[in-house]
Amino acid sequence: MKSVSLSALVLVATLLSTPALTQQMPDIGFKSVGRGRPLAVDVQGKPEVGPNWVRQPGQLPAEGNKPFPLNGYTLSDVPKDYKPLPRDIFNSPDFYADKSLWMDPRYYRCNSPQATEYQRGILQRPSVNTSDKDADGPWGHCEIDLPRAAIVSPYGFKTAQEHYEALLKETRGRGGPNEYTFKNFPAAEWNGVYERPARAAASQMNWYWGRHTQIPTVLALLTPTYQQRMVQEAYHQMRGNAVWPSTFCWPEGFMRRWYPAAVWEHYIIATPNMVEVRAGVARNFIQDINIGRSFNMVDVAKGGVPRLGAAVPRWYGETIGFWDKDSLVIWTSNVQGWKSHSEFEFSSKLQSIEIYTPIRKDGKFVGLNHEAILYDEEALVEPVRIVRNFMKINNYTDADEAPYPFIECVQTIFSVDGHNAPLSPGASLNYEMPDMYGRPWATIWERNFEKGMTKPDVEEDLFKFGD
């Protein structure tokens, strides 16, 4: 491998990602002020940062062997051009003290966000680190990354309210918003079941899965407090101290809807005045879209957020929307701040603008394009966008379609000294009730695994209930 600088390698990867390879968005028939713009770079077909095992879907490991080749590098075969740092997240006793290194991909050995869950086999088994020592963690590919333009919003709006009002004004200029009855409702064809992410990687995969980005690329989108929180998450994922809300039957949170391991098939029920999107794995995800309603804005001037009901954040927020012909434009607010796997935490200021647009093939409805622009003034330095496609696989009337499986999460795993401990019926333990509005995962980490670290003495707790 020819000797070049790390920054040059990343630049080459960025330049290779040309607009000619961008994702095909549905043709909406006009140039919109705030929807339908193609992605600057699409992750479809792009190489993953790694490290992970190279395996086929459904392929199981052989007993006692290393059955798959590593998509990445062990310590013995790291390319000379990578030039490992003397101190990184794998061998450092205090990641807080390494803040000056956080924006260097080599600090994470060029692991992608999702790969932090592979190091100790949290998400993918067997672990990519086959050693008992954290310091032996393998490397990903430093020359692979996505440019910032592939992640951030292309529309230029500063707030969700500004974005929604611009789309509403645009729709009024086109004769809308449309009001329907069941007799003339064009979205009745939406009703049905849509492919799950694990079986639809070609249509649903996006940057938020965390496979195609370097960790510092995502950190650069975050405010300082949320940068620290993401590095904290990466450290504990790589050390085998993962705390997933689903493990303990805690609430899932708004952003888990976009993570591939968090949902199965999507079920959509569409009516003229209400659209419901359901999915789940450990818990039920429900998005109720109230058509034609308006938010209560009374608290906004005092630092609050738009809402429909009481001034209490909701795990999945509250959503309003309108029809622009057969497309649905929605705005979600009043979300409870939380986390999602290896991606960044989000605050209770998070709001989303989402657009569901029909996908047609030869004039026939085959699925929905789901474009989401996320605004979070506390966590994000600028809005980001996630685009995916839901491909319809069944109607509710199909004879072989099973009904939606309502999920009741029954806790059998508890945190014991910071470790996830499965307990059998009849077992007892000392249990401390977690503060669900005070980052309970961080409480577990800091109490059990961060003694002696130099965490800043004062960090504003943006998740406190009522703030």
CORVENWO-V559999 format. One line per field, one symbol per residue. ss: DSSP state (A for helix, B for strand, O for the rest). psi: psi as a letter, one per 30 degrees, with the letter a starting at -180 (. if undefined). burial: # if it has 16 or more other C-alpha atoms within 10 Angstrom, else .. A space follows every 50 residues. Layout:
ss=???
psi=???
burial=???
This chain:
ss=OOOOOAAAAAAAAAAAOOAAAOOOOOOOOOOOOOOOOOOOOOOOOOOOOO OBBOOOOOOOOOOOOOOOOBBOBOAAAOOAAAOOOOOOOOOOOOAAAAAA AOOOAAAAOOOBOAAAAOOOOOOOOOOOOOOOOAAAOOBOOOOOOOOAAA OBOOOOOOOAAAAAAAAAAAAAAOOOOBOOOOOOOAAAAAOBBBOOAAAO AAAAOOAAAOOOOBAAAAAOOBOAAAAAAAAAAAAAAAOOOOOOAAAAOO OOOAAAAAOOOOOOOBBBBBOOOBBBBBBBOOOBBBBBBBBOOOOBOOOA AAOOOOBOOOOOOBOOOBBBBBBBOOBBBBBBBOBOOBOOOOOOOBOOOO BBBBBBBBBBBOOBBBBBBBBBBBBOOOOBOOOBBBBBBBBBBBOOOOOO OOOOOOOOOOOOBBBBOOBBBBOOOOOOOOOOOOOOOOOAAAAAAAAAAO OOOOOOOOOOOOOOOOO
psi=kkjlleeeeeeeeeffilffglkjlkjffljlfglgklkekkfkfkklea klkjllkfkkkkkglifklkiaklffgkkffeikkekafffkfjfefgef fegjfffghhkleeffffeggeekklkfjglfkefgkllajffklkleff elkgfgkfleeeeeeeeeeeeefggalkkllffgjfgfffkakkklefgh efffklfffgfglkefeeefflleefeeeeeeeeefefgghkjkefeggl leleffffkefflbkkkkjklefkkkkklldflkkkjjjjkflkljgffe fggalkleblhkkkegakklllkjcglkklkkahkkkaljbgallllffk lkkkkjkkkkjhfkkfakkjkkkkkjfeekflllkkklkjkkfllffkfg jllkjkkjjjkfkljjhfkjjkklkflllkkkkljfghifeeeeeeefgg kflhkkejkkjffkkf.
burial=.....#..###.##..#...###.##.......###########...### ###..............#.#####...##..#.#...###.#.###.... #######################..#####...###############.# #####.#.###.##.###.##.....##......###.#########..# ..####################...######################### #######################.#.###############...#..... ...#####....#############.######################## #########......###############.###########.###.... ........#...###..###.................#####.##....# ...........##....
